[in-house]
Amino acid sequence: MHATLSLLEKTDFPLLHRRRTEVLQVNLGYTCNQSCLHCHVNAGPQRSEQMSAENVSAVVDFLRASGVRRLDLTGGAPEMNPHFRQLVREARALDVATTDRCNLTILSEPGHEDLADFLASQAVDVTASLPCYLEDNVDRQRGDGVFSRSIDGLRRLNALGYGHADGPTLNLVFNPQGPALPPPQAALEAAYREHLWREYGIVFSRLLTLANMPIQRFGSTLVSKGQFDGYMTLLREAHRDDNLASVMCRDQLSVDWQGHVYDCDFNQMLGLPLRIDGRPRIHLSQLMQRDLTGNPIVVKNHCYGCTAGQGSSCGGALV
């Protein structure tokens, strides 16, 4: 696989500084039951990295000490970590709102058949990847049969109240299939709603559109196809300064499976840790009483992926 950090090092991206941390995003490991083309984590069934019980305890201690009110769990498939349910229970006991970034097919994997019921019982918000509402497009990007299993997963979540006006949050996530910016989020959400309701009787809360990052598996594919420079030009030319106020790295802290801390999930995947006190890497346990407000954010050229066009973050479009 082609590494892309060396292609992103030289940058004129604007300097940014952190605000108060509102969201703790934790990568519980790279093990996944899928291997998606756009995956910026390079997750898959052959990856064995998983957060330990000790580091899960550090996450809970940080939530208790920091007052952060939102825990965002990601992977890989975060639910495949053996400590996933323990972490969810402890976070919810602290009244910390919790999001599970779910690939939907995990809901029908052996050993996870009761997962949807567990998520509902803990009032966990679900953000589910569904990169298109058309079967051929999804299976091309994520593997044969993924769309059908995803629809089954959505129906199961709907039956538990997810996505309904008075039920738990069920957001869907769209990624472009190639080196292009996402279309306008509002218009695409309307198309998703119409098609998924008409064809499958499925409802959801919101659609979140995310740009593909030129790192890991997607970045390597761009290099292999000779498209990397063109995609970077697209991102840079579409940059909008008004997106800088809302980029997720300003109020979100990212934690890797070993407990080390980064400004965002993308920096995590590039091995660009949070900079503080000149130390090469910071463990979450070292930040229990630390206010990161005003701390400089590590930026490289991939950051244009978050500020291009309507903007992109874990919460969807920025404008």
C-alpha positions as CSV (number, residue, x, y, z in Angstrom):
1,M,0.0,0.0,0.0
2,H,1.3,3.5,-0.9
3,A,1.9,5.8,2.1
4,T,0.7,9.3,1.5
5,L,2.0,11.4,4.4
6,S,5.1,12.4,2.5
7,L,2.8,13.8,-0.2
8,L,0.9,15.8,2.3
9,E,3.7,17.3,4.5
10,K,4.2,20.5,2.5
11,T,1.2,22.7,3.2
12,D,-0.1,26.2,3.4
13,F,-3.3,25.2,5.2
14,P,-4.3,27.9,7.8
15,L,-3.2,27.6,11.4
16,L,-5.9,26.4,13.8
17,H,-6.3,26.2,17.5
18,R,-8.4,24.0,19.7
19,R,-11.5,25.0,21.6
20,R,-12.9,23.3,24.6
21,T,-13.2,19.5,24.0
22,E,-16.9,18.5,23.5
23,V,-16.5,15.1,21.9
24,L,-14.2,12.2,22.7
25,Q,-13.9,10.0,19.6
26,V,-12.4,6.6,20.4
27,N,-11.1,4.1,17.8
28,L,-11.6,0.7,19.5
29,G,-9.6,-1.2,16.9
30,Y,-9.0,-1.9,13.3
31,T,-10.8,-5.3,13.2
32,C,-13.8,-5.2,10.8
33,N,-16.1,-7.6,9.1
34,Q,-15.7,-5.5,5.9
35,S,-12.9,-4.1,3.7
36,C,-14.3,-0.9,2.1
37,L,-12.5,0.8,-0.7
38,H,-12.9,4.3,0.8
39,C,-11.8,3.2,4.3
40,H,-9.3,5.7,5.7
41,V,-8.4,3.3,8.5
42,N,-7.5,0.4,6.3
43,A,-9.6,-1.8,8.5
44,G,-10.6,-5.4,7.7
45,P,-11.1,-8.9,8.9
46,Q,-7.3,-9.6,9.0
47,R,-6.5,-6.6,11.3
48,S,-6.1,-7.7,14.9
49,E,-5.4,-4.4,16.7
50,Q,-7.9,-3.9,19.5
51,M,-8.1,-1.5,22.5
52,S,-7.3,-3.2,25.8
53,A,-9.4,-3.3,28.9
54,E,-6.8,-1.0,30.6
55,N,-7.2,1.6,27.9
56,V,-11.0,1.3,28.0
57,S,-10.8,2.1,31.7
58,A,-8.7,5.1,30.9
59,V,-11.4,6.3,28.5
60,V,-14.0,6.0,31.3
61,D,-11.7,7.8,33.8
62,F,-11.3,10.6,31.2
63,L,-15.0,11.0,30.7
64,R,-15.5,11.2,34.5
65,A,-12.7,13.7,35.0
66,S,-13.2,16.0,31.9
67,G,-16.9,16.6,31.8
68,V,-17.0,15.7,28.1
69,R,-20.6,14.9,27.2
70,R,-20.3,12.9,24.0
71,L,-18.5,9.6,23.3
72,D,-18.1,8.7,19.7
73,L,-17.1,5.1,19.1
74,T,-15.5,4.0,15.8
75,G,-13.2,1.4,14.3
76,G,-13.0,-0.9,12.3
77,A,-16.2,-2.2,13.5
78,P,-16.1,-0.9,17.1
79,E,-18.6,-3.5,18.2
80,M,-16.1,-6.3,17.5
81,N,-13.9,-5.1,20.4
82,P,-14.6,-7.4,23.4
83,H,-14.9,-4.4,25.7
84,F,-17.4,-2.5,23.6
85,R,-20.5,-3.2,25.7
86,Q,-18.7,-2.6,29.0
87,L,-17.6,0.9,27.7
88,V,-21.0,1.7,26.5
89,R,-22.6,0.8,29.8
90,E,-20.1,2.8,31.8
91,A,-20.4,5.9,29.6
92,R,-24.2,5.8,29.7
93,A,-24.1,5.3,33.5
94,L,-22.2,8.7,33.5
95,D,-25.0,10.1,31.4
96,V,-22.5,10.6,28.5
97,A,-24.3,10.6,25.2
98,T,-22.8,7.8,23.0
99,T,-22.6,7.3,19.3
100,D,-21.9,4.0,17.6
101,R,-20.4,4.3,14.1
102,C,-22.0,1.1,12.8
103,N,-21.5,-0.5,9.4
104,L,-24.9,-2.2,9.6
105,T,-23.8,-5.6,8.5
106,I,-22.3,-6.2,11.9
107,L,-25.8,-6.5,13.2
108,S,-26.2,-9.9,11.5
109,E,-22.7,-11.3,12.2
110,P,-22.6,-14.4,14.3
111,G,-22.3,-13.5,17.9
112,H,-23.7,-10.0,17.4
113,E,-27.4,-11.0,16.7
114,D,-28.5,-9.1,19.9
115,L,-26.4,-6.0,19.2
116,A,-29.3,-3.9,17.9
117,D,-31.3,-4.6,21.1
118,F,-28.3,-3.8,23.2
119,L,-27.8,-0.4,21.5
120,A,-31.5,0.4,21.9
121,S,-31.5,-0.6,25.6
122,Q,-28.6,1.8,26.2
123,A,-30.2,4.6,24.1
124,V,-27.0,4.7,21.9
125,D,-27.2,6.9,18.8
126,V,-26.3,5.1,15.6
127,T,-24.4,6.6,12.7
128,A,-24.5,4.0,10.0
129,S,-22.5,3.9,6.8
130,L,-24.6,3.6,3.6
131,P,-22.6,5.2,0.8
132,C,-25.5,5.0,-1.7
133,Y,-29.2,4.1,-1.8
134,L,-28.6,1.9,-4.9
135,E,-27.6,-1.7,-4.4
136,D,-25.0,-1.9,-7.2
137,N,-23.1,1.1,-6.0
138,V,-22.9,-0.1,-2.4
139,D,-21.8,-3.6,-3.3
140,R,-19.2,-2.2,-5.7
141,Q,-17.7,-0.1,-2.9
142,R,-18.2,-2.4,0.1
143,G,-18.6,-6.0,-1.3
144,D,-21.2,-8.3,-2.7
145,G,-24.3,-8.6,-0.5
146,V,-23.5,-5.7,1.7
147,F,-26.5,-3.6,0.5
148,S,-29.0,-6.3,1.2
149,R,-27.6,-6.9,4.7
150,S,-27.5,-3.2,5.4
151,I,-31.2,-2.8,4.5
152,D,-32.0,-5.7,6.9
153,G,-30.0,-3.9,9.6
154,L,-31.8,-0.6,9.0
155,R,-35.2,-2.4,9.2
156,R,-34.2,-4.0,12.5
157,L,-33.2,-0.6,13.9
158,N,-36.4,1.0,12.7
159,A,-38.4,-1.7,14.4
160,L,-36.6,-0.7,17.7
161,G,-37.7,2.9,17.1
162,Y,-34.5,4.2,15.5
163,G,-34.9,7.0,13.0
164,H,-38.5,7.8,14.0
165,A,-39.3,11.3,15.2
166,D,-39.7,10.2,18.8
167,G,-37.0,7.5,18.7
168,P,-33.2,7.2,19.0
169,T,-31.1,8.9,16.4
170,L,-30.2,7.0,13.3
171,N,-28.0,8.9,10.9
172,L,-26.7,7.6,7.6
173,V,-23.3,8.4,6.1
174,F,-22.6,9.0,2.4
175,N,-19.1,8.8,0.8
176,P,-18.4,9.5,-2.9
177,Q,-17.2,6.4,-4.8
178,G,-14.2,8.1,-6.3
179,P,-12.1,11.3,-6.3
180,A,-15.0,13.8,-6.2
181,L,-16.6,16.0,-3.6
182,P,-19.9,15.0,-2.1
183,P,-23.0,16.5,-3.6
184,P,-25.1,19.0,-1.6
185,Q,-26.1,17.3,1.6
186,A,-29.7,18.5,1.8
187,A,-30.6,17.5,-1.8
188,L,-29.0,14.1,-1.4
189,E,-30.7,13.5,1.9
190,A,-34.1,14.2,0.3
191,A,-33.2,11.6,-2.4
192,Y,-32.2,9.1,0.2
193,R,-35.5,9.6,2.1
194,E,-37.7,9.2,-0.9
195,H,-36.0,6.1,-2.3
196,L,-35.4,4.2,1.0
197,W,-39.0,4.8,2.1
198,R,-40.6,4.0,-1.3
199,E,-38.5,0.9,-1.9
200,Y,-37.9,-0.5,1.6
201,G,-40.1,1.4,4.1
202,I,-37.0,2.7,5.9
203,V,-36.8,6.0,7.8
204,F,-33.7,7.8,9.3
205,S,-32.8,10.9,11.2
206,R,-30.2,12.7,9.0
207,L,-27.9,12.0,6.1
208,L,-24.2,13.0,6.7
209,T,-22.0,13.6,3.7
210,L,-18.3,13.0,4.1
211,A,-15.5,13.7,1.7
212,N,-13.0,10.9,1.1
213,M,-9.6,11.6,2.7
214,P,-6.4,11.1,0.6
215,I,-4.9,8.7,3.2
216,Q,-4.6,5.0,3.9
217,R,-6.6,2.7,1.5
218,F,-8.3,5.5,-0.5
219,G,-5.1,7.6,-0.7
220,S,-3.1,4.5,-1.9
221,T,-5.7,3.8,-4.6
222,L,-5.4,7.4,-5.8
223,V,-1.7,7.0,-6.1
224,S,-2.0,3.7,-7.9
225,K,-4.4,5.2,-10.5
226,G,-2.4,8.4,-10.9
227,Q,-5.2,10.5,-9.4
228,F,-3.7,11.7,-6.2
229,D,-2.4,15.1,-7.5
230,G,-5.7,15.8,-9.3
231,Y,-7.7,15.1,-6.2
232,M,-5.6,17.3,-4.0
233,T,-6.0,20.1,-6.6
234,L,-9.7,19.7,-6.4
235,L,-9.7,19.9,-2.6
236,R,-7.5,22.9,-2.5
237,E,-9.4,24.9,-5.1
238,A,-12.7,24.2,-3.4
239,H,-11.4,25.4,0.0
240,R,-13.7,27.8,1.9
241,D,-12.4,29.9,4.8
242,D,-15.8,30.0,6.4
243,N,-15.5,26.2,7.1
244,L,-12.6,26.7,9.4
245,A,-14.8,27.8,12.3
246,S,-16.6,24.4,12.3
247,V,-14.0,21.8,11.5
248,M,-14.3,18.9,14.0
249,C,-10.6,19.0,15.2
250,R,-11.4,22.2,17.1
251,D,-13.6,20.6,19.7
252,Q,-13.1,16.9,19.2
253,L,-10.3,14.7,20.6
254,S,-9.4,11.5,18.9
255,V,-8.0,8.4,20.7
256,D,-6.3,5.4,19.0
257,W,-6.6,1.8,20.1
258,Q,-3.5,2.2,22.3
259,G,-4.8,5.2,24.1
260,H,-2.7,7.8,22.4
261,V,-4.3,11.2,21.5
262,Y,-4.7,13.1,18.3
263,D,-6.5,16.2,17.0
264,C,-8.7,14.1,14.7
265,D,-9.2,10.6,13.4
266,F,-7.4,11.5,10.1
267,N,-4.3,12.7,11.9
268,Q,-4.5,9.4,13.9
269,M,-4.3,7.4,10.7
270,L,-1.3,9.4,9.5
271,G,0.6,9.1,12.8
272,L,0.4,12.8,13.6
273,P,-0.2,13.0,17.4
274,L,-1.5,15.9,19.4
275,R,1.4,18.3,20.1
276,I,1.8,19.3,23.7
277,D,4.8,20.2,25.8
278,G,7.2,19.0,23.1
279,R,6.4,15.3,23.9
280,P,6.3,12.9,20.9
281,R,3.1,11.1,22.0
282,I,0.5,11.8,24.7
283,H,-1.6,9.1,26.4
284,L,-5.2,9.9,27.3
285,S,-4.3,9.2,31.0
286,Q,-1.9,12.2,30.9
287,L,-4.7,14.6,30.0
288,M,-7.1,14.0,32.9
289,Q,-6.9,17.6,34.3
290,R,-5.5,19.3,31.1
291,D,-7.4,22.1,29.4
292,L,-6.5,21.9,25.7
293,T,-8.2,25.2,24.8
294,G,-5.8,27.3,22.6
295,N,-3.5,24.3,21.8
296,P,-2.3,24.4,18.2
297,I,-3.8,21.8,15.9
298,V,-1.5,19.7,13.7
299,V,-2.3,20.5,10.0
300,K,-1.1,19.0,6.7
301,N,-2.5,19.1,3.2
302,H,-5.2,16.5,3.9
303,C,-7.0,19.1,6.0
304,Y,-8.3,20.6,2.8
305,G,-10.6,17.5,2.7
306,C,-12.5,19.0,5.6
307,T,-12.8,22.6,4.2
308,A,-13.6,21.9,0.6
309,G,-17.0,22.9,-0.8
310,Q,-19.7,22.5,1.8
311,G,-17.1,21.1,4.2
312,S,-16.9,17.7,5.8
313,S,-16.7,16.3,9.3
314,C,-17.9,13.3,11.4
315,G,-21.2,15.3,11.7
316,G,-21.5,15.8,7.9
317,A,-21.4,19.0,5.9
318,L,-20.3,22.1,7.7
319,V,-22.4,24.7,5.7
